[in-house]
Amino acid sequence: MIDSLDTGLTLHGTWWWLLFWPPVLWFVRHTYQQTRPPISTAALLWLQLLRSLVFSMLLALLIAPILSYVLKQAEYPLVVTLIDNSQSMTIREAGTSRRQAVADSMSGGLGLALQRSVVGIFSDHPVRSTWSNVLGTPTSGQATNIGSALEQAPRWGTERQRLHAAVIISDGRYNLGDHPVAAAQELGVPIYALGVGSAIPPDDVQLVSVEPPGPMLSGHPAVLRIFLRQWGFTGRRAQIDVSLQDSVVASEVRRFADPGVLEQVDIPLPPMPAGLQSLSIRVASMEGEITHQNNVATTLVQVRPHRLNVLAVTGGASPDFAFLHRTLAADSSLTIQFFTHERGWIDNVDLSDLDVLILHDLSRQQFGAETARRVEQFVQTGGGLLFIAGDRQANSGGVVSSGLPLLVPTRPLKSASGPPVIGQHGQHPAIRHTDDTGSDWSRLPPLLGMASALERPAEGPVLLSVDSTPVAMAVTHGQGRLITTVGSGFWRLDLLASGVGETPQTIRRFWRQSVQWLGLPEATRKVRSTPEQAVVKHGQAAQLQIEVFDELMQPFSNADFNFTLNGEIHRPTIQRLGAGRYLASWPNLVPGSYSYELSATSQDVVLGDDRGEFSVAVQTLEMSDQRLDEEMLQQIAQATGGAYRSLARWPELAEKLSPPPSLDRETKHAAIEVAQSWWLFLIIGGLSIEWILRKRWGLL
């Protein structure tokens, strides 16, 4: 707070009375110079002063001046400085860490420019600090959440201070939380970003991701696909080892190609025993690497004792069914039969021998009451159903009513306005692709047909949609599972996308993974859980999808939970998704393998329990990419009307980083006001004194 004092004089009467003051003073002087009898000079001076004072006070009453003073209080605007304190700030460039570069700048003029701002540090969450401690706090966190830091900034001021601007000092790499640009726009004030580090990556080898094979068969080999990226080691060779239970089961030597290019490496795996197997992949460390943390990854592989037995029935020949036929026939983990619908086919098939049944575009006549009853019984007792509705079914008015929770088109399909987009359940196994949540779908062409009117009798995770209209939905029904889809032209998505990266595999992968998910063995359990990701990078939250059912196998939405991780009580945060579905999250788990057990209860009554496994990889999010992300910092600044500079060029923003004080409060006070009645008493007193002196000195 800065205080300043100003004074002022205002006239409330008629200002031109001031013009009479000089002649009045001249008249008083002239009159007393003619006084008879003569008196002493001192006495004459006193009388002149008294008469002049009286006349001046009379004129002042006519003018009514007010002498006042104004107290002004100014305050420095609230500026919040956010300093990146994540692990990536320990990266050394040109012999100096990024954190040390910030400290060196602070010890110079930057520290003086920001000394009046409120300071905080952030990694995976923000913490308010002080300038005396901020640079002495050790780096922390396994991820960087810029959005959370920006959301917290306005809460660090006082009640009387409104946030004026924010300063962020960071390398710009965010890997946790909401998009920083959206959080910056919500802040509503300019953000001035200072970039730390270099956009040229340091020497490093990164194991970017691992794509495990689909379900393996016991006694059969498979291929593990990994993706590498390197800088500074072009032309060098590195050995890649795959280990199972601390024993190396496969190795591959790779010669690195161009820097920064994502390289695919396929590693043959030997036959492995049935069950869930944990594989560790390690790329040999290279001399001069900036870090070895991102050279290791872990993945889980499901090894099945036998192939899935699948039957696919179509209502008639079509390009969509031909595409489905080619896609599933190429999957060696399936034993699959295809045939076109014939009257009475359901009586000639033993559904109990099947793992998955596919019904492709059956008309209302082809999917009769008896067929619906037999199929529902198949699902209720643990079978998997892939139900695909197309033009034939829509044109026939849908299907007969059944207890199956199907997406049924009741009118002919209409042209889709855009490509399918991932629904609310983007991590569902049917559409999940390694670490990717399905962004390839947005690059596909539109479907030829989508539902114009839809019967949707049950709630469940929407996998794909177009303009909020479901295209695919996954539902648990009884002891079994089903995926129900509506649309036509899936073959076209694959054909027209053939020139866009890897996207031709997107729709094929959807059909294959849908069948694999439907064929997973599911016992009669009222509590079922599935890890969102079998392998979680250090710094990410480990999340678990949970479904709870009552005694009638109906979704139960008011369950409480007890959890253990590796035998110890470790309660996660629980989010209720509705329709008996829940999301459990454990943030900041240390790297390692985890086995969990959970039990669902209601009013102390145990509804059921489940167990499973997941892993937290040693590789952290922070070490996935160590480059300065200037583009991100520029977007944050531009979206808010701020500016971006590298840390070395901070003086160009000096005036913005340390804004001048602004007027906060102004109070006006009246000091002397010539308008009150007591001024009349002064005039009368002055005239009385003059009269007494005149009488004393013998004047008339």
C-alpha positions in Angstrom: 0.0 0.0 0.0 1.3 3.5 -1.0 -0.1 6.7 0.7 0.1 10.2 -0.9 -1.3 13.6 0.2 -2.7 16.4 -2.2 -4.1 19.7 -1.1 -6.6 22.0 -3.0 -8.6 25.3 -2.7 -12.1 25.6 -4.0 -14.4 28.7 -4.2 -18.1 28.2 -3.4 -19.1 31.9 -3.8 -18.6 34.4 -6.6 -14.9 34.6 -7.5 -15.0 38.1 -8.9 -15.2 39.5 -5.3 -11.5 39.0 -5.3 -11.2 42.0 -7.7 -12.2 44.3 -4.8 -9.4 43.2 -2.6 -6.6 45.4 -4.0 -8.7 48.6 -4.0 -10.0 47.8 -0.5 -6.5 47.5 0.8 -5.4 50.7 -1.0 -8.5 52.5 0.4 -7.6 51.4 4.0 -4.0 52.6 3.7 -4.9 55.8 2.1 -7.6 56.6 4.7 -5.3 56.0 7.7 -2.6 58.2 6.1 -5.1 61.1 6.3 -5.9 60.4 10.0 -6.0 63.4 12.4 -4.6 64.0 14.9 -1.4 62.2 13.9 -0.4 59.1 15.8 2.8 57.0 16.0 3.8 54.9 13.1 3.4 51.6 15.0 -0.1 52.6 16.1 -1.0 53.5 12.5 0.3 50.2 11.3 -1.8 48.2 13.8 -5.0 50.1 12.8 -4.3 49.5 9.1 -3.7 45.8 9.7 -6.9 45.4 11.7 -9.1 47.2 9.2 -7.5 45.3 6.3 -8.1 42.0 8.1 -11.8 42.8 8.7 -12.4 43.8 5.1 -10.5 40.6 3.9 -12.7 38.4 6.1 -15.8 40.1 4.7 -14.7 39.4 1.1 -13.8 35.8 2.1 -17.4 35.3 3.4 -18.6 36.5 0.0 -16.2 34.2 -1.9 -16.6 31.2 0.5 -13.2 29.5 -0.1 -12.6 25.9 1.2 -9.1 24.6 1.8 -9.1 20.8 1.5 -6.7 17.9 1.3 -7.0 14.5 -0.5 -5.5 11.3 0.8 -4.8 8.9 -2.0 -4.0 5.2 -1.4 -2.4 3.1 -4.2 -1.7 -0.6 -4.4 0.5 -2.8 -6.6 -1.6 -5.1 -8.8 -1.7 -8.8 -7.8 0.7 -10.8 -10.0 1.1 -14.5 -9.4 4.4 -16.2 -10.5 4.2 -20.0 -11.2 7.6 -21.8 -11.4 7.8 -25.3 -12.8 9.3 -27.6 -10.1 8.8 -31.0 -11.9 11.5 -33.6 -12.6 12.1 -32.2 -16.2 13.6 -29.1 -14.6 16.6 -31.2 -13.6 17.6 -31.8 -17.2 21.1 -30.3 -17.9 21.8 -28.4 -21.0 25.2 -26.8 -21.8 26.4 -27.9 -18.3 23.5 -26.2 -16.4 20.2 -27.6 -15.3 17.0 -25.8 -16.2 16.3 -25.2 -12.5 19.8 -23.6 -12.1 19.1 -21.3 -15.1 15.9 -20.1 -13.3 17.9 -19.5 -10.1 20.6 -17.5 -12.0 18.0 -15.3 -13.6 16.3 -14.7 -10.3 19.5 -13.7 -8.6 19.7 -10.9 -11.2 17.1 -8.5 -12.4 14.3 -11.0 -12.8 14.1 -11.5 -9.1 13.7 -7.7 -8.5 11.0 -7.5 -11.2 9.0 -10.2 -9.6 9.7 -9.6 -5.9 6.2 -8.1 -5.3 4.4 -11.0 -6.9 2.9 -14.0 -5.1 4.9 -17.1 -5.9 4.1 -20.8 -6.2 5.6 -23.9 -7.5 4.0 -26.8 -9.4 4.6 -30.3 -10.7 1.6 -32.6 -10.5 -0.1 -30.1 -8.2 0.5 -26.5 -7.2 1.9 -25.3 -3.8 2.1 -21.7 -2.6 5.7 -20.7 -1.6 7.8 -17.7 -0.6 10.6 -16.0 -2.5 13.0 -17.0 0.3 12.2 -20.7 -0.1 11.1 -21.2 -3.7 14.4 -22.0 -5.2 15.5 -24.1 -2.3 12.6 -26.5 -2.6 13.7 -29.8 -4.2 12.1 -30.9 -7.5 9.1 -33.2 -7.0 6.3 -35.1 -8.7 6.3 -37.4 -11.7 4.2 -35.3 -14.0 3.4 -31.7 -14.9 0.0 -30.3 -14.5 0.1 -26.7 -15.8 -3.7 -26.4 -15.9 -4.1 -27.1 -12.2 -1.5 -24.4 -11.4 -3.3 -21.8 -13.5 -6.6 -22.7 -11.8 -5.1 -22.1 -8.4 -3.4 -18.8 -9.2 -6.4 -16.4 -8.4 -6.9 -18.1 -5.0 -3.5 -16.9 -3.7 -4.4 -13.2 -3.4 -6.2 -11.3 -0.6 -9.9 -10.5 -0.6 -9.2 -6.9 -1.7 -6.9 -7.9 -4.5 -8.0 -9.1 -7.9 -5.6 -11.0 -10.1 -4.0 -8.7 -12.6 -1.7 -11.1 -14.4 0.2 -14.4 -14.1 3.8 -15.3 -14.9 4.6 -18.9 -15.7 8.3 -20.1 -15.9 8.4 -23.6 -17.4 9.6 -25.8 -20.2 5.9 -26.0 -21.3 5.7 -29.8 -21.2 2.4 -30.8 -19.6 1.4 -34.5 -19.3 -1.3 -34.4 -16.6 -4.7 -32.7 -16.2 -6.8 -30.5 -18.5 -5.3 -28.7 -21.5 -3.4 -25.6 -20.2 -4.9 -23.3 -22.9 -8.4 -24.0 -21.7 -7.4 -23.3 -18.1 -5.6 -20.1 -19.2 -8.7 -18.8 -20.9 -10.8 -19.4 -17.8 -8.3 -17.4 -15.8 -9.3 -14.2 -17.7 -6.1 -12.3 -17.2 -2.9 -11.9 -19.3 -0.3 -14.7 -18.8 3.3 -13.9 -19.5 5.3 -17.1 -20.2 9.0 -17.5 -19.9 10.4 -20.6 -21.6 13.2 -22.6 -19.9 15.3 -25.1 -21.8 16.0 -25.8 -25.5 13.7 -27.0 -28.2 16.6 -29.2 -29.4 16.3 -32.5 -27.6 19.2 -33.8 -25.6 20.9 -37.1 -26.4 18.5 -39.8 -25.3 16.9 -43.1 -26.2 13.2 -43.4 -25.4 11.1 -46.6 -25.3 7.9 -44.7 -26.2 5.2 -47.4 -26.0 4.6 -51.1 -26.1 1.9 -52.8 -28.2 1.4 -56.3 -26.8 0.1 -59.0 -29.0 -3.6 -59.9 -28.9 -4.5 -62.8 -26.7 -1.8 -65.4 -27.2 -2.4 -69.1 -27.4 -0.5 -71.4 -25.1 2.2 -73.2 -27.0 2.2 -70.7 -29.9 4.7 -67.9 -30.6 3.6 -64.3 -31.0 5.1 -60.9 -31.9 5.6 -58.0 -29.4 5.7 -54.6 -31.1 7.5 -51.7 -29.5 8.1 -48.1 -30.6 11.4 -46.3 -30.0 12.7 -42.7 -30.5 16.2 -41.4 -30.2 18.3 -38.3 -30.5 22.1 -38.2 -30.8 22.6 -41.9 -31.6 21.8 -42.2 -35.3 23.5 -45.3 -36.8 24.4 -46.8 -33.4 23.2 -50.2 -32.4 21.3 -51.1 -29.2 20.1 -54.4 -27.7 16.5 -54.8 -26.6 15.7 -57.5 -24.1 12.3 -58.9 -23.2 12.1 -60.7 -19.8 9.6 -62.9 -18.1 10.0 -63.5 -14.4 13.6 -62.1 -14.5 14.6 -64.4 -17.3 15.3 -63.0 -20.8 13.0 -64.8 -23.3 13.6 -62.7 -26.4 16.3 -60.2 -27.7 16.6 -57.9 -30.7 19.5 -55.7 -31.9 18.4 -52.5 -33.5 20.3 -49.9 -35.6 18.8 -46.5 -34.9 17.6 -44.4 -37.9 17.0 -40.7 -38.1 16.7 -38.7 -34.9 13.2 -37.9 -33.5 11.6 -40.5 -35.8 9.2 -43.0 -34.2 10.7 -46.5 -35.0 8.7 -49.7 -34.9 10.5 -52.8 -33.7 8.8 -56.2 -33.9 10.2 -58.8 -31.4 9.3 -62.5 -31.8 8.1 -64.0 -28.6 8.5 -67.7 -27.8 5.5 -69.8 -26.6 4.5 -69.0 -23.0 2.3 -70.8 -20.4 -1.4 -70.0 -20.1 -2.4 -67.1 -17.8 -1.6 -63.4 -17.4 2.1 -62.9 -18.0 4.0 -59.8 -17.1 6.8 -58.9 -19.6 9.6 -56.4 -19.0 11.2 -54.7 -21.9 14.6 -52.9 -21.6 16.6 -51.0 -24.1 20.3 -51.1 -23.3 21.6 -47.8 -21.9 23.8 -45.7 -24.2 26.8 -43.7 -23.0 25.9 -40.0 -22.9 22.1 -40.5 -22.4 20.5 -37.7 -20.4 18.4 -40.3 -18.5 17.9 -44.1 -18.4 14.4 -43.9 -16.8 12.7 -44.1 -20.2 14.6 -47.2 -21.4 12.3 -49.6 -19.5 8.6 -50.6 -19.9 6.3 -53.3 -18.7 3.3 -54.9 -20.4 0.8 -57.7 -19.5 0.0 -60.4 -22.0 -3.0 -62.7 -21.7 -2.1 -66.3 -22.8 -5.2 -68.4 -23.5 -5.2 -72.2 -23.3 -7.2 -72.5 -26.6 -8.7 -70.4 -29.5 -12.1 -68.7 -29.1 -15.0 -70.5 -30.8 -17.0 -67.9 -32.8 -20.0 -68.2 -35.1 -21.0 -65.4 -37.4 -24.5 -65.3 -39.0 -25.5 -62.7 -41.5 -29.0 -61.8 -42.9 -27.5 -61.6 -46.5 -24.4 -60.9 -48.5 -23.1 -57.3 -48.2 -19.8 -55.4 -48.4 -19.9 -54.9 -44.6 -20.1 -58.6 -43.9 -17.4 -59.4 -46.5 -15.1 -56.9 -44.7 -16.0 -58.4 -41.3 -15.3 -61.9 -42.7 -11.8 -60.9 -43.9 -11.0 -59.1 -40.7 -11.9 -61.9 -38.3 -10.6 -64.7 -40.5 -7.1 -63.2 -40.3 -7.1 -63.5 -36.5 -5.3 -66.7 -35.6 -6.7 -66.7 -32.0 -10.2 -67.4 -33.3 -11.9 -70.6 -34.6 -14.7 -69.0 -36.6 -17.5 -70.2 -38.9 -19.4 -67.9 -41.2 -22.8 -68.6 -42.9 -25.8 -66.8 -44.3 -29.1 -67.0 -42.4 -31.4 -70.0 -43.2 -34.8 -70.7 -41.7 -34.4 -72.8 -38.6 -30.7 -72.3 -38.3 -30.9 -71.7 -34.5 -32.2 -75.3 -34.0 -29.2 -76.7 -35.8 -26.6 -74.9 -33.7 -25.4 -75.9 -30.2 -24.8 -72.4 -28.7 -23.3 -73.9 -25.6 -20.2 -74.7 -27.6 -19.7 -71.1 -28.6 -17.7 -68.3 -26.9 -19.0 -65.5 -29.1 -22.0 -65.3 -31.4 -22.1 -62.6 -34.1 -25.5 -61.6 -35.6 -25.0 -59.3 -38.6 -27.9 -57.3 -39.9 -30.8 -59.8 -39.5 -34.2 -58.6 -40.5 -37.3 -58.6 -38.3 -38.4 -61.9 -39.9 -35.0 -63.5 -39.5 -34.6 -62.5 -35.8 -37.9 -64.1 -34.6 -39.2 -64.7 -31.1 -37.6 -68.1 -30.8 -34.3 -66.9 -32.0 -34.4 -64.0 -29.6 -35.2 -66.3 -26.7 -32.3 -68.7 -27.5 -29.8 -65.8 -28.0 -30.8 -64.2 -24.7 -30.4 -67.4 -22.9 -26.9 -67.8 -24.4 -25.9 -64.4 -23.2 -27.5 -64.8 -19.8 -25.4 -67.9 -19.2 -22.1 -66.3 -20.0 -21.9 -66.1 -23.8 -20.7 -63.0 -25.8 -22.9 -61.4 -28.5 -21.9 -59.0 -31.2 -25.1 -57.6 -32.6 -24.7 -55.5 -35.8 -27.8 -53.7 -37.1 -27.6 -52.3 -40.7 -29.9 -51.3 -43.6 -31.7 -54.7 -43.8 -32.8 -54.6 -40.2 -33.7 -50.9 -40.2 -35.8 -51.2 -43.4 -37.7 -54.1 -41.9 -38.7 -52.1 -38.8 -36.1 -53.4 -36.3 -36.4 -56.8 -34.5 -38.9 -58.5 -32.2 -39.0 -57.4 -28.6 -36.7 -59.4 -26.3 -34.9 -59.0 -23.0 -31.6 -58.2 -24.7 -30.5 -54.6 -24.3 -30.0 -53.9 -28.0 -29.6 -50.7 -30.1 -32.4 -51.3 -32.6 -33.1 -48.9 -35.5 -36.9 -48.4 -36.0 -36.7 -46.5 -39.3 -34.4 -46.5 -42.3 -30.8 -45.3 -41.7 -29.8 -41.8 -42.7 -26.4 -40.5 -44.0 -23.9 -39.7 -41.2 -22.9 -36.1 -40.9 -19.4 -36.9 -39.7 -17.0 -39.7 -38.6 -17.7 -41.8 -35.5 -16.2 -40.2 -32.4 -15.1 -41.9 -29.2 -17.9 -41.9 -26.6 -17.7 -41.5 -22.8 -15.9 -44.8 -22.4 -12.8 -44.1 -24.5 -10.7 -46.7 -22.5 -13.0 -49.6 -23.2 -11.0 -52.6 -24.4 -13.0 -52.8 -27.7 -11.6 -49.4 -28.9 -8.5 -48.9 -26.8 -5.2 -49.1 -28.7 -2.2 -49.3 -26.4 -1.8 -45.7 -24.9 -4.0 -44.2 -27.6 -7.6 -43.5 -26.6 -8.9 -43.6 -30.2 -7.9 -40.3 -31.7 -7.7 -42.0 -35.2 -11.5 -42.2 -35.4 -11.7 -38.5 -35.9 -9.7 -38.9 -39.1 -12.0 -41.5 -40.7 -14.7 -40.7 -43.3 -18.4 -40.7 -42.3 -20.4 -43.8 -42.2 -22.8 -44.4 -45.1 -25.7 -44.9 -42.7 -26.5 -44.2 -39.0 -29.7 -44.5 -37.0 -32.4 -41.9 -37.6 -34.7 -43.3 -34.9 -33.4 -45.6 -32.3 -34.8 -47.9 -29.6 -32.3 -47.9 -26.7 -33.8 -49.9 -23.8 -30.7 -50.1 -21.6 -27.9 -47.9 -20.3 -24.3 -48.7 -20.9 -21.0 -47.3 -22.0 -21.3 -45.6 -25.4 -18.2 -46.6 -27.4 -18.9 -44.7 -30.6 -21.4 -42.0 -31.6 -22.2 -39.5 -34.3 -23.9 -36.2 -33.2 -24.7 -37.8 -29.8 -26.5 -40.7 -31.5 -25.0 -44.0 -30.4 -23.2 -46.1 -33.0 -21.8 -48.8 -30.6 -22.5 -49.6 -27.0 -21.1 -52.2 -24.6 -23.4 -53.9 -22.1 -23.1 -56.6 -19.4 -26.2 -58.8 -19.4 -26.6 -61.5 -16.9 -23.4 -63.5 -16.8 -22.4 -62.5 -20.4 -21.5 -59.5 -22.4 -22.8 -57.9 -25.6 -21.7 -55.2 -28.0 -24.5 -53.7 -30.1 -23.8 -51.5 -33.1 -25.9 -49.6 -35.6 -24.7 -48.4 -39.0 -23.6 -49.2 -42.5 -20.5 -48.6 -44.5 -17.9 -49.8 -42.0 -16.0 -51.3 -45.0 -15.8 -47.8 -46.5 -14.1 -46.4 -43.4 -11.3 -48.9 -44.0 -11.1 -48.4 -47.7 -11.0 -44.6 -47.8 -8.7 -44.2 -44.8 -5.9 -46.3 -46.4 -3.8 -43.2 -47.0 -3.9 -41.8 -43.5 -1.1 -43.2 -41.3 -2.2 -46.3 -39.4 -5.9 -45.5 -39.5 -6.9 -48.3 -41.9 -6.3 -50.6 -38.9 -8.8 -48.6 -36.7 -12.0 -50.3 -37.7 -10.4 -53.7 -38.1 -9.0 -53.4 -34.6 -12.5 -52.5 -33.3 -14.0 -55.7 -34.7 -11.2 -57.9 -33.5 -11.0 -56.4 -30.0 -14.8 -56.5 -29.7 -14.8 -60.2 -30.3 -11.8 -60.8 -27.9 -13.5 -58.8 -25.1 -16.8 -60.7 -25.6 -15.0 -64.0 -25.4 -13.3 -63.2 -22.1 -14.5 -65.8 -19.5 -16.9 -64.2 -17.0 -18.0 -66.2 -14.0 -21.3 -65.5 -12.2 -19.9 -62.5 -10.3 -21.9 -59.6 -9.1 -18.7 -57.5 -8.8 -16.5 -57.2 -11.9 -13.5 -55.0 -12.3 -11.2 -54.1 -15.2 -8.0 -51.9 -15.1 -8.3 -49.0 -17.5 -4.6 -49.7 -18.5 -2.8 -52.8 -17.6 0.5 -50.8 -17.4 0.5 -47.3 -16.1 3.3 -44.8 -16.5 4.8 -43.4 -13.3 2.9 -40.2 -12.6 -0.4 -41.3 -14.1 -3.3 -42.3 -12.0 -4.0 -46.1 -12.0 -7.8 -46.4 -12.7 -10.2 -49.3 -12.3 -13.6 -49.7 -13.9 -16.0 -51.5 -11.6 -19.5 -52.9 -12.2 -21.8 -54.0 -9.4 -25.0 -56.0 -9.7 -27.6 -57.1 -7.2 -29.1 -60.6 -6.7 -31.2 -60.3 -9.8 -28.1 -59.2 -11.8 -29.5 -55.7 -12.1 -27.0 -52.7 -11.9 -26.5 -51.6 -8.3 -25.6 -47.9 -7.9 -25.2 -47.4 -4.1 -22.3 -49.7 -3.2 -19.4 -48.9 -0.8 -16.0 -50.5 -1.3 -13.0 -51.8 0.6 -9.7 -52.1 -1.2 -6.3 -53.7 -0.7 -3.2 -53.2 -2.8 -0.5 -55.9 -2.4 -2.3 -57.0 0.8 -2.4 -53.5 2.4 -5.5 -51.3 2.8 -5.2 -48.5 0.2 -8.4 -46.7 -0.5 -8.7 -44.9 -3.9 -11.0 -42.1 -4.9 -14.3 -43.4 -6.1 -16.3 -41.7 -8.9 -19.9 -43.0 -9.4 -20.7 -43.2 -13.1 -24.3 -44.4 -12.8 -26.0 -47.6 -13.9 -23.9 -49.7 -11.4 -20.6 -48.5 -12.8 -17.8 -46.9 -10.8 -14.3 -45.5 -11.4 -11.6 -46.1 -8.8 -8.3 -44.0 -9.0 -5.0 -44.3 -7.2 -2.7 -41.3 -8.0 1.1 -41.3 -7.4 1.7 -45.0 -7.0 5.4 -46.0 -7.0 6.6 -48.2 -9.9 6.0 -51.9 -9.4 3.5 -54.7 -9.9 0.2 -54.4 -8.0 -2.4 -57.0 -7.2 -5.7 -55.6 -5.9 -8.6 -57.1 -4.1 -11.9 -55.3 -3.6 -15.2 -56.0 -2.0 -18.5 -54.2 -2.5 -20.9 -53.7 0.4 -24.2 -52.1 1.1 -25.3 -51.5 4.7 -22.6 -53.9 5.9 -23.9 -56.6 3.6 -21.2 -57.9 1.2 -22.4 -57.9 -2.4 -19.4 -59.6 -3.9 -15.6 -59.2 -4.5 -13.1 -59.3 -7.3 -9.4 -59.1 -7.8 -6.9 -58.4 -10.5 -3.5 -57.0 -11.4 -1.8 -54.0 -13.0 1.7 -52.5 -13.1 3.2 -49.0 -12.7 6.1 -48.6 -15.1 9.4 -47.1 -14.0 9.3 -44.8 -17.0 7.8 -41.5 -16.0 5.6 -39.1 -18.0 8.2 -36.5 -17.3 10.9 -38.3 -19.3 8.7 -39.0 -22.4 9.8 -35.8 -24.1 12.4 -33.4 -22.5 12.3 -30.6 -25.2 11.1 -27.1 -24.5 7.6 -26.8 -25.8 7.6 -23.2 -27.0 4.4 -23.7 -29.0 2.4 -24.6 -25.9 3.7 -21.6 -24.0 3.0 -19.3 -27.0 -0.6 -20.7 -27.2 -1.1 -20.0 -23.5 0.2 -16.4 -23.8 -1.7 -15.6 -27.1 -5.0 -17.0 -25.7 -4.9 -14.6 -22.8 -3.5 -11.5 -24.4 -0.1 -12.0 -22.8 3.3 -12.6 -24.4 6.0 -15.3 -24.6 9.7 -14.9 -24.3 12.6 -17.2 -23.6 14.0 -16.9 -20.1 17.1 -15.1 -21.4 14.9 -12.4 -23.0 12.8 -11.6 -19.9 13.8 -7.9 -19.9 11.6 -7.4 -22.9 8.6 -8.0 -20.6 10.0 -6.2 -17.6 7.2 -3.6 -17.5 4.5 -6.4 -17.8 6.1 -8.5 -15.1 6.2 -5.6 -12.6 3.2 -3.3 -13.3 3.1 0.1 -11.5 0.8 0.7 -8.6 -2.8 1.8 -9.3 -5.1 4.0 -7.3 -7.1 1.9 -4.9 -8.8 4.5 -2.6 -9.2 8.3 -2.6 -10.5 10.2 0.5 -11.2 14.0 0.4 -11.2 16.0 3.7 -12.1 19.7 4.3 -9.4 21.5 6.3 -10.6 25.1 6.5 -14.0 26.3 5.3 -14.8 30.1 5.3 -18.5 29.8 5.5 -19.3 29.1 9.1 -21.0 31.7 11.5 -17.9 32.0 13.7 -16.3 34.0 11.0 -18.8 36.8 11.8 -17.6 36.8 15.4 -14.1 37.3 14.2 -15.1 40.2 12.0 -17.1 41.8 14.9 -14.1 41.2 17.3 -11.7 42.8 14.8 -13.9 45.9 14.5 -14.3 46.1 18.3 -10.5 46.0 18.9 -10.0 48.7 16.2 -12.7 50.9 17.8 -11.1 50.5 21.3 -7.6 51.4 20.0 -9.0 54.4 18.1 -10.6 55.7 21.3 -7.4 55.0 23.2 -5.3 57.0 20.8 -7.9 59.9 20.6 -9.2 59.2 17.1 -12.8 59.6 16.1 
